Amino acid sequence: MKRLLAIVVTGCLIALPADALGRRPPNLFPDLPRAEVQAVTASGTHRFQVWIAADDRSRARGLMRVRELPVDHGMLFLFERSQIASFWMKDTPLSLDLIFIRDDGIVVNVAANATPLSLDPISSTAPVKAVLELVAGTAARIGLGAGDRIQHPAFGTGS
């Protein structure tokens, strides 16, 4: 009986996702720098581990072909100067929330639950310095919206 119980418990542990066991998920983009950003909302400060897309090549690739992403991970797209930013979901099978951020870290607008694989443009409503992509539903879950703050050194805030 003990042996059967040990086999069942072992099988259950093998079936658990890596982050449930305290291990880190695989680094999907080993060539990109990583950082932490904090989203400061009325519900508190929420931390996310992000890959930084700060050049044309990494921004063009983005999260294309990524099928799964841990809920506390994302990608931060940084631009050299503030601009109207426009994205699409081509070759991106994962639904995302796109958070458009001014150069001072204030959220301009949020495009929630972007349609996977769509060619429809998703744009900022004002010039932005960055765009944060998170798993769809994250903005609603943490109450993130226009006027909230994203903290990261690119905005003169955060770690």
C-alpha positions in Angstrom: 0.0 0.0 0.0 2.8 2.4 0.9 4.5 1.7 -2.5 1.2 2.4 -4.3 0.8 5.7 -2.4 4.4 6.7 -3.2 3.8 6.0 -6.9 0.6 8.1 -6.9 2.3 11.0 -5.1 5.3 10.9 -7.5 3.0 10.9 -10.5 1.2 14.0 -9.1 4.4 15.8 -8.5 5.6 15.1 -12.1 2.3 16.5 -13.4 2.6 19.8 -11.5 3.8 22.8 -13.5 7.4 23.8 -12.9 6.6 27.1 -11.1 4.2 25.2 -8.7 7.3 23.4 -7.4 9.3 26.6 -7.0 11.3 26.1 -10.2 11.6 28.9 -12.7 9.9 28.5 -16.1 12.3 28.1 -19.1 13.8 31.3 -20.4 11.9 31.7 -23.7 14.3 34.5 -24.9 17.8 33.8 -23.6 19.2 36.5 -25.8 17.1 39.3 -24.2 17.7 41.0 -20.9 15.3 40.4 -18.1 14.0 42.8 -15.4 11.3 43.2 -12.9 8.5 45.8 -13.4 5.9 46.8 -10.8 2.4 47.8 -11.6 1.1 50.1 -8.9 -2.7 50.1 -8.8 -5.5 50.7 -6.3 -5.2 47.0 -5.3 -1.5 47.2 -4.5 1.9 46.7 -6.1 2.1 43.8 -8.5 5.5 42.4 -9.7 6.2 40.9 -13.1 9.3 39.4 -14.6 9.7 40.7 -18.1 12.0 40.3 -21.1 13.1 43.6 -22.5 12.6 44.3 -26.2 14.6 47.4 -26.8 15.8 47.1 -30.4 14.0 46.8 -33.8 14.7 43.0 -34.0 13.4 42.1 -30.6 10.5 44.4 -30.8 9.5 42.9 -34.2 9.7 39.4 -32.8 7.9 40.2 -29.5 6.0 37.2 -28.1 5.3 35.7 -31.5 4.9 31.9 -31.4 4.7 31.9 -27.6 1.8 29.6 -26.6 2.0 29.8 -22.8 3.3 32.4 -20.4 3.3 32.4 -16.6 0.8 34.9 -15.2 3.7 36.9 -13.6 5.7 37.2 -16.8 5.6 39.5 -19.8 7.6 41.5 -22.3 8.4 45.2 -22.0 8.9 47.0 -25.3 11.1 50.1 -24.9 11.3 52.8 -27.6 14.1 55.4 -28.0 11.6 58.3 -27.9 7.9 58.7 -27.1 5.7 57.9 -30.1 2.3 56.6 -31.0 2.8 52.8 -30.8 0.8 50.3 -32.9 1.0 46.5 -32.5 -0.7 43.5 -34.0 -1.1 39.9 -32.9 0.2 38.3 -36.1 1.8 34.9 -35.3 0.9 35.3 -31.6 -1.3 32.5 -30.5 -1.6 33.8 -26.9 -4.1 36.4 -26.0 -2.5 39.4 -24.3 -3.2 42.6 -22.5 -1.2 45.5 -24.0 -0.4 48.3 -21.5 0.7 51.6 -23.2 3.1 53.6 -20.9 4.3 57.3 -21.0 7.9 58.2 -20.4 7.1 58.9 -16.8 5.6 55.4 -16.2 2.0 56.5 -16.2 -0.4 54.1 -18.1 -2.0 55.9 -21.1 -4.4 53.1 -22.1 -4.9 49.3 -21.9 -5.9 47.1 -24.8 -7.3 44.1 -22.9 -7.7 40.5 -24.3 -6.1 41.1 -27.7 -7.3 38.6 -30.2 -4.7 36.0 -31.0 -3.3 35.9 -34.6 -5.2 39.1 -35.5 -3.8 41.6 -38.0 -5.9 44.4 -36.6 -3.8 47.3 -35.3 -3.8 47.9 -31.5 -2.6 51.4 -30.8 -1.8 53.8 -28.0 -4.1 56.8 -27.6 -1.1 59.1 -27.0 2.6 59.0 -27.4 4.3 56.3 -25.3 7.8 55.3 -24.3 6.9 51.7 -23.7 4.4 48.9 -24.1 4.0 46.1 -21.5 2.5 42.8 -22.7 1.0 40.5 -20.1 -1.2 37.4 -20.2 -4.8 38.4 -21.1 -6.9 39.1 -18.1 -4.1 40.4 -16.0 -5.1 44.1 -16.2 -8.6 43.3 -15.1 -7.4 40.9 -12.3 -5.1 43.6 -10.7 -7.3 46.6 -11.6 -4.7 48.1 -14.0 -5.9 51.0 -16.1 -5.1 54.5 -17.4 -3.5 56.7 -14.8 -1.9 53.8 -12.9 1.9 53.6 -12.7 4.5 51.1 -14.0 7.8 51.2 -12.2 11.0 50.4 -14.0 14.4 52.2 -14.4 13.4 53.2 -18.0 10.8 55.5 -16.4 13.1 56.8 -13.7 11.4 54.5 -11.1 11.6 51.0 -9.7 14.5 48.6 -9.5 
